[in-house]
Amino acid sequence: MANSGVQLLGFFLSLIGIVGLIIGTILPQWKMSAYIGDNIITAVAMYQGLWMSCAFQSTGQLQCKIYDSILQLDSSLQATRALMIVGIIVSVAGLGVACMGMKCTTCGGSEKVRKSRVAMTGGIILLVGGLCAIVACSWFAHNVIRAFYNPYTPVNTKFEFGAAIFIAWGGSLLDVLGGAMLAASCPRKKQASKYPSMGASRSGPPSSTKEYV
């Protein structure tokens, strides 16, 4: 069975990953305006996230506006929202299941094989949640790259990656890594010995001492 230290490491990595997913989902810096035109100095920096768009003035003032209607948003942005929320919810559920199956906890019974299976199940759920977040971040990044290299996109409306997408990427990778460590708690079946034990051979029927002529 997996060592309890590996389970603790996987638990804390998954916990840090979930915190990164939540922070990355909330922050509006998923993409930021790219300064690739002739005018390098600009007074406004534009940021767009999953929930709002922000404008950062040169005076240090930040103005944000939440998206008015969900139905007016792009379908890829709505899918990214849904995948990130599903990834966070599934990861939190997997972390709770894994906590019940860890060796250092007393909940979930005292049977080692059953607790190891519960920890393995929690690790698999964490893997699913992390993969959902990775797909969401990669999909969003693909759309940003495609719009950036599209020759029909105006120069002043091109965006590049922001800090939030990297935070979400890092959180999802930590979530997957921690889930893989917890999934390694799968109990191994004991292999039956090919040779009879010494006690069984000694407890056999007594040999006859009679001599025949």
HELIX and SHEET records of a PDB file:
HELIX    1   1 SER A    4  ILE A   26  1                                  23    
HELIX    2   2 SER A   75  GLY A  101  1                                  27    
HELIX    3   3 LYS A  112  PHE A  148  1                                  37    
HELIX    4   4 VAL A  155  THR A  157  5                                   3    
HELIX    5   5 ALA A  163  ALA A  183  1                                  21    
HELIX    6   6 MET A  198  ARG A  202  1                                   5    
SHEET    1   A 5 LEU A  62  ILE A  66  0                                        
SHEET    2   A 5 MET A  52  GLN A  57 -1                                        
SHEET    3   A 5 VAL A  44  GLN A  48 -1                                        
SHEET    4   A 5 LYS A  31  SER A  33 -1                                        
SHEET    5   A 5 PHE A 159  PHE A 161 -1                                        
END                                                                             
